[in-house]
Amino acid sequence: MMKSGWFARAARSASIPEHPEAQQPFVNWKADTIMSLPNRDTIIAIGLLFFTGVLIWASFDIRSPDYGTLAPSAWPRSVLGILLVFGLIYLFQSLRASPAVAGTEESDARGGLMGWFVKYRNPLWCYLIYFLFLATLPFFGALIGGILLVFFLLSVLGGFAPKKLLLHGAIATISMGAMWSIFTFGLRVILPRGSLFEVI
Amino acid sequence: MLIENLLGAFAEIGNIQTLAFMVIGATAGLISGAIPGFTIAMAVVLTLPFTFGMPPAQGIATMIGVFVGGLSGGLMSGILTGIPGTPSSVATTFDGFPMARNGDPGFALGLGVWASFFGGIISAILLIAVAPQLARVGLEFQPWDYFSLVFFALTITASLAGQNLIKGLIAGALGLLIATFGEDDINGVSRFDFGVEYLQEGFAFLPVLIGLFAFSRLMTDVRDPKTATMALTEMQDVSIRIEHRRAALTVLKSWGNLIRSSLIGVFTGILPAAGSSISNVLAYDQAKKASRTPEKFGSGFADGIIAPESANNATAGGSLITMMALGIPGDIITAVMLGALLIHDVIPSPSFITEAPVLAYSIFLAFFIANFLVLGLQSGALKLFVLVTRVRMYVLAAVILAYCGIGVFALHNIVSDIWTLFIFGIVGYILRNLGFPLAPVILGVVLGPIAEKWLSRSLAISTDVSLFFTQPWSLFFVIASVFSLLFTLYQRDRGKKPWTRFYPPALMLSLSVPLFMMGGVVRPVVATGLIAFGLYLLYRAQKTQTATES
């Protein structure tokens, strides 16, 4: 009567390797080479400590007014102190953990930088398109910019076949048109108009 | 007083416009709860932008509609596809899916719908009865007590951390840190702006929330090109009719199971960080243990649907009790609700019910009404759900991403909020991929400014730090915080390491000290009871220890 769908397939593809044997050469490679590399958690911990250090340094630039009992820098410094302690514990834990169990994902390492780009190409495209949407928002405005955003996101994620492009165009126009109308007329929000309209 | 407040609340939300928004909210909640991979928290987060322009009561009522709808929506996909729409419906699939597969999907859905309804109503009654009583305690609080209470709420991050405690704690601290950027509320001094104008105002709560939670979640959903282009679920049979009459009678006949499960749900909801994802499994387990025919569980047994569904809806009432009475969020959804109250300039605190009784009772009433609305909307939502499941994931993601941008712009009408959304969309995705839980970050962002405010007020009255340990309520929360931090370790090591046997008695004995300090009659009596029970547990722990050693 019914079949499992997207969620089950996603879960399957995310967690269960189809051919366990195919993973074997990689595992051996990992065991041979990983000993000389710091594990992922160690790198994150060092990055976190560096970030904390920068902010602690920046906290000395916070102006202290003559009024008030609690200095404006006191609370952030307390939080940074806690973060520093947690960061050190995290670093210590990551150094104690064996490289085999430390958080390096197999597929991250496979294929180097190119493999990483392939694995994360969809999110990377989405972020790039969103960035362009934001950068061009003052020119295109929310309506045109939004339609272009949805259209390009749909096409990058769903494919560029002519029939699909037509469908994506329709979805983008209808969905953004509806959203724009609800916010503009229903909620009385003045969305960015864009200089393109002023030129026209 | 109760009637007066309820009438005031009814005037606030008993109008066509608010009810219409609640219907839309409940339908949206039902659909998003039914879609596997979409959480209730995400649905509530995405509702927030629509509520800015509304009066606080209307906005919160709409969000409660989404909340209750989401809890009930999870049962549809759980029963029809065997895949729970939300973690709160996991146990529903144990018997719901077999019953549907055995040719009785309409009855299975009916049981779920009616159990959810009754569970919700029981918890709504308890919410109205208990929250105001509990809130009276809040009137005794002084700034030190408030700060310690918020500190206690922050320690919940440890429980929300999941497998990796330290990552959860780091995530919570990062949330606190995010909230310190920009102009501080107390002195008006800019912090961590690095001379950049954008950073001088700090990060608004909503773009941070939507970026961390929704944006990054959508990126996770479309990461795999194959799964991104698939339909959400594939359902072919759409001609299912919910058997209301038969199901309602069966649920009422199983009243013992219904009440027990609802109480489990309410109690789990009251406990910070223990939400509906726990209560449904807990209630299922208890129903099976209490049943005369436990062997029938798992094969499509009615009690196996009634227990988890009544419990998960009742949990909502429980978590609202904590939020309303103490002003602290019990889980991520109530954290979002608190954030919504802040956006509407309502400061959540233990005196909230006393200071804003009409708004508080509007929330109670909205929760009550939402359960009726969801009951009525289930049949229609089922048809809509079947339609929505045919949509491809990437289509939903693209449209929602655009909506996120427009939605956060509506908060202050400034484009920089969309940049904040974008930045925290990236931050959230990185944190997710590195294994950091996001719920503690949200909790930190919401509670950070509140904690700083109360700390400042405490120190303005007296710079004596020992007051945090000598004021009875403050000491009570400090002790609770210590045990809350240790709770994750206790859960992990329970039954494996000897120290865990002494955790419960130590907690009881410790909490009795501030209760004695409070004076009066009731509290010392409660403290004596705690000591007696603690000593009994200590005796048992010692006995077990001796038996193990010998």
HADDOCK unambig.tbl for C-alpha pairs under 7 A between the chains (distance, minus, plus):
assign (segid A and resid 1 and name CA) (segid B and resid 236 and name CA) 6.58 0.50 0.50
assign (segid A and resid 1 and name CA) (segid B and resid 237 and name CA) 6.28 0.50 0.50
assign (segid A and resid 2 and name CA) (segid B and resid 81 and name CA) 6.31 0.50 0.50
assign (segid A and resid 2 and name CA) (segid B and resid 234 and name CA) 6.83 0.50 0.50
assign (segid A and resid 2 and name CA) (segid B and resid 235 and name CA) 5.10 0.50 0.50
assign (segid A and resid 2 and name CA) (segid B and resid 236 and name CA) 6.02 0.50 0.50
assign (segid A and resid 2 and name CA) (segid B and resid 237 and name CA) 6.97 0.50 0.50
assign (segid A and resid 3 and name CA) (segid B and resid 81 and name CA) 6.55 0.50 0.50
assign (segid A and resid 3 and name CA) (segid B and resid 234 and name CA) 5.87 0.50 0.50
assign (segid A and resid 3 and name CA) (segid B and resid 235 and name CA) 6.42 0.50 0.50
assign (segid A and resid 4 and name CA) (segid B and resid 81 and name CA) 5.92 0.50 0.50
assign (segid A and resid 4 and name CA) (segid B and resid 233 and name CA) 6.29 0.50 0.50
assign (segid A and resid 4 and name CA) (segid B and resid 234 and name CA) 6.52 0.50 0.50
assign (segid A and resid 5 and name CA) (segid B and resid 232 and name CA) 6.04 0.50 0.50
assign (segid A and resid 5 and name CA) (segid B and resid 233 and name CA) 3.87 0.50 0.50
assign (segid A and resid 5 and name CA) (segid B and resid 234 and name CA) 5.24 0.50 0.50
assign (segid A and resid 6 and name CA) (segid B and resid 227 and name CA) 6.38 0.50 0.50
assign (segid A and resid 6 and name CA) (segid B and resid 230 and name CA) 5.95 0.50 0.50
assign (segid A and resid 6 and name CA) (segid B and resid 231 and name CA) 5.91 0.50 0.50
assign (segid A and resid 6 and name CA) (segid B and resid 232 and name CA) 4.60 0.50 0.50
assign (segid A and resid 6 and name CA) (segid B and resid 233 and name CA) 5.25 0.50 0.50
assign (segid A and resid 7 and name CA) (segid B and resid 36 and name CA) 5.98 0.50 0.50
assign (segid A and resid 7 and name CA) (segid B and resid 37 and name CA) 6.57 0.50 0.50
assign (segid A and resid 7 and name CA) (segid B and resid 232 and name CA) 6.72 0.50 0.50
assign (segid A and resid 10 and name CA) (segid B and resid 227 and name CA) 5.75 0.50 0.50
assign (segid A and resid 58 and name CA) (segid B and resid 192 and name CA) 6.40 0.50 0.50
assign (segid A and resid 59 and name CA) (segid B and resid 192 and name CA) 6.82 0.50 0.50
assign (segid A and resid 62 and name CA) (segid B and resid 191 and name CA) 5.68 0.50 0.50
assign (segid A and resid 63 and name CA) (segid B and resid 189 and name CA) 6.76 0.50 0.50
assign (segid A and resid 69 and name CA) (segid B and resid 456 and name CA) 6.80 0.50 0.50
assign (segid A and resid 69 and name CA) (segid B and resid 459 and name CA) 6.35 0.50 0.50
assign (segid A and resid 69 and name CA) (segid B and resid 460 and name CA) 5.57 0.50 0.50
assign (segid A and resid 70 and name CA) (segid B and resid 456 and name CA) 5.45 0.50 0.50
assign (segid A and resid 70 and name CA) (segid B and resid 459 and name CA) 6.97 0.50 0.50
assign (segid A and resid 72 and name CA) (segid B and resid 184 and name CA) 6.90 0.50 0.50
assign (segid A and resid 72 and name CA) (segid B and resid 187 and name CA) 6.78 0.50 0.50
assign (segid A and resid 72 and name CA) (segid B and resid 189 and name CA) 6.68 0.50 0.50
assign (segid A and resid 75 and name CA) (segid B and resid 452 and name CA) 6.52 0.50 0.50
assign (segid A and resid 76 and name CA) (segid B and resid 177 and name CA) 6.57 0.50 0.50
assign (segid A and resid 76 and name CA) (segid B and resid 180 and name CA) 6.12 0.50 0.50
assign (segid A and resid 79 and name CA) (segid B and resid 173 and name CA) 6.40 0.50 0.50
assign (segid A and resid 79 and name CA) (segid B and resid 176 and name CA) 6.79 0.50 0.50
assign (segid A and resid 79 and name CA) (segid B and resid 177 and name CA) 6.39 0.50 0.50
assign (segid A and resid 83 and name CA) (segid B and resid 170 and name CA) 6.27 0.50 0.50
assign (segid A and resid 83 and name CA) (segid B and resid 173 and name CA) 5.90 0.50 0.50
assign (segid A and resid 86 and name CA) (segid B and resid 166 and name CA) 6.68 0.50 0.50
assign (segid A and resid 86 and name CA) (segid B and resid 170 and name CA) 6.11 0.50 0.50
assign (segid A and resid 90 and name CA) (segid B and resid 166 and name CA) 6.46 0.50 0.50
assign (segid A and resid 120 and name CA) (segid B and resid 223 and name CA) 6.20 0.50 0.50
assign (segid A and resid 122 and name CA) (segid B and resid 222 and name CA) 6.60 0.50 0.50
assign (segid A and resid 122 and name CA) (segid B and resid 223 and name CA) 5.42 0.50 0.50
assign (segid A and resid 122 and name CA) (segid B and resid 225 and name CA) 6.89 0.50 0.50
assign (segid A and resid 123 and name CA) (segid B and resid 219 and name CA) 5.39 0.50 0.50
assign (segid A and resid 123 and name CA) (segid B and resid 223 and name CA) 5.88 0.50 0.50
assign (segid A and resid 146 and name CA) (segid B and resid 402 and name CA) 6.31 0.50 0.50
assign (segid A and resid 150 and name CA) (segid B and resid 398 and name CA) 5.49 0.50 0.50
assign (segid A and resid 150 and name CA) (segid B and resid 399 and name CA) 6.11 0.50 0.50
assign (segid A and resid 150 and name CA) (segid B and resid 402 and name CA) 6.48 0.50 0.50
assign (segid A and resid 153 and name CA) (segid B and resid 398 and name CA) 5.69 0.50 0.50
assign (segid A and resid 154 and name CA) (segid B and resid 394 and name CA) 6.61 0.50 0.50
assign (segid A and resid 154 and name CA) (segid B and resid 395 and name CA) 6.22 0.50 0.50
assign (segid A and resid 154 and name CA) (segid B and resid 398 and name CA) 6.01 0.50 0.50
assign (segid A and resid 157 and name CA) (segid B and resid 225 and name CA) 6.93 0.50 0.50
assign (segid A and resid 157 and name CA) (segid B and resid 394 and name CA) 6.20 0.50 0.50
assign (segid A and resid 158 and name CA) (segid B and resid 229 and name CA) 6.07 0.50 0.50
assign (segid A and resid 158 and name CA) (segid B and resid 394 and name CA) 6.72 0.50 0.50
assign (segid A and resid 175 and name CA) (segid B and resid 399 and name CA) 6.84 0.50 0.50
assign (segid A and resid 187 and name CA) (segid B and resid 53 and name CA) 6.50 0.50 0.50
assign (segid A and resid 189 and name CA) (segid B and resid 410 and name CA) 6.02 0.50 0.50
